[in-house]
């Protein structure tokens, strides 16, 4: 059985990561989604356990102390992290898992899981990114300036990823990521068990 592929997608705030990942998961239901934990307040329409696991700051800090997170980071005054146990279980079962996290969290995951698939999603331009952030209607001028400033630093961090995808169109970006995942599933390191089965003249299909 092939080992599961850990897929990490991140990029500057406002790039459209959530929307692209939603389309990717809709078109590829065999990819499991890792629900992140956070201390930020839920947004309209978000559900606990579906979009995020929402925790108090005290609860999150206990999770950190107990080693229950694959990675965690404090971003814009809130904690974000990835629960570890369910990820380990699914990867061992050969299930591919999608993590949609910020660049800081992604670099922490890369230290622990260097064999993961790291994809950096970028906007066509910073002008387009500013337009998308303004379109949210939730940003003050101060927070907008802060996010745009952070975007420049995050784009530099994009050089640490295996692939870069430009989000000109949600459908196109999702399809390009799906093609990358399809190719990565054939990596030798994920198919060692299959090769060993072939040596033993076992049926692998």
N, C-alpha and C positions, 0 to 999 in steps of 0.2 A: 504494500500500500504506500502511496506517495505521502510524504510528510506535508502537512498544511503549510501554506504560504502566508507569511505575515506581510500584509500590504499597508504601507504607511503613506497617507496623502496629507500634505500640508501646503501652506502658502500664506501670503499676507492676508490680513483681515479684509474682507470685502471682495476677495477674488472669486467667490462662488463655490467654495469647497463643498458646503452642505448640499447645494442644489445639484452639483455634478455627482456627488456620491449617492444622492437619492436616485438619480437616473441610472447610475451604474448598478446599483443594487436591484432596481426594478428590472433591468435588462439581464441581470446575472444573479438570479435568486439562489444559486449555489454558494455565493459568497456571504459569509456571516458578518454581521456588523458588531463591532465592539462598542458598547455603550460606555461613554466616559463618565467619570464622577466630577462634580464641580460644586463650588460654594456660591456661584453666582445665582441671582434670582432667575426663575423661569420666565420665558417670554410667552406672549399670547400664543396658545395652541400647542405649546410644548407639554409633554407628559413625562412624569417621573418613571424611569425604567425603560422608556422608549427613546427619548431624545438624549436625556442625561439621567444619571442618578444624582439627585439634588441633596446636598448635605449641609449641615451647619459647619462653621469653621472648626469647632471643637471635634466634631465627628471625623472630619477629614484629617485633622492632625493625629487622631488616634489611628487611622488607617495607615498613615505614614510611619508612625512608631511601630506598628505591628507588621510592617513589611508586606502589606496587602496590595501594593501598587507596582505595576511594571515601570511606570514613570509618573512623575508629577512635576508641576511647575506652578509658580504664582504669576499670573498675567493680568495686568491692569487691576491689581488689588484683589483678585479672586484666585482660588486654587482650582486647578484642573488636573485630572489624573486618570490612569488606565488600570482598572481592576485586573489583577494578575491571574487568579485561579482559573477562571473560565477560558481565558486565552490559551493557557497551557493544555487544558483538557481538549479543546477543539483542534489545536494544531496536531496533537498526538493522534487524533482520530482522522487526520488527513483533510480537515476542513480549512479552507482559506478564510482568513479573517481580515477585515478592513478596519484600519484605525484612521480616523480623521482628527488630527491633532495639530497643535501649533508647532512652529519650528523648534522652539526650545525643548518641547517634549519629544519631538522626533529625534533630536540629537541624543537625548538620554536613552531612547529606545535603541538607537543605532549602536551605542556602546555595549548594550546587553545582548542585542540580536543583530549582529552585523550581516547576517545572511538574509535579512528581510528585504522586501522590495520597497524602495523609497522613491516616491514620485512627488515632484514639486509643481504645484499648479500656480500659474502666474496670469495676470490680466494682460491684455494687449498693450497697455500703456499705463503710466501713473495717472494720466488725465482721466482715463476710463475708470480707474480704480476710485479716484475721487468722486466721480459721477455716481458710481455704484454706492459708495458710502453715504453720499448725500441723499440718494434715493431711499435709503432706509427710513429717514425721517426721525431717527433716534439719536443722532450725533450732535453734540454741541460743537461749536467752532474749536474749542480747546481739545476735545476728544478727537475731532477730525484731524487736526494738526498733529496730534500725538500718534494716531494710527498711520498717517502718511509718512511721518518720520520713521516709525518702526518698520514700515514696508520697505524702505530703502535698505535698512540693515538686514531684513529678512531675505531680500532678493540676493544679497551677497551670500547668505547662508545656503541659498539654493544650489550653489556649486558643490555642496556636500552630498547631494542626492544623485541617485543613479540615472533618473530620467526627469525631463522637464516637459510639461504640457501647457500650451497656451490656451486659455479659456476664451476663445473668440465666440464660440457657440457651445452651449451646454451639451447638446446631443453629440456634437463632434468631439468635444473633450472627453466625454464619457466613453465614446466608442474607441478613441485612441488609447485610453487607459485600459479598456477591456482587451485590446490587442496586445498591449504590453504584458498584461497578466497571463494571457494565453501562451505567449512565448516563454515567460518565466516558469510556468508550470513544468516545462520540459528540462529545467536545469538538472544537471547530473546529481548535485548534492541533495536534491529533493526526491530523487528516484533511486537511491542506493538499494532499498529493499527490493525494488522491481528487478534490478540488475542481479542481485543475489538469488532471486527466485529463478531467473533465467539460467543461471549457472547450475541450479539444482534440478533443471528440466521441469519446473513447475509451470502450470498455466497461469498467465498473468492478465488475461483479458476477461 
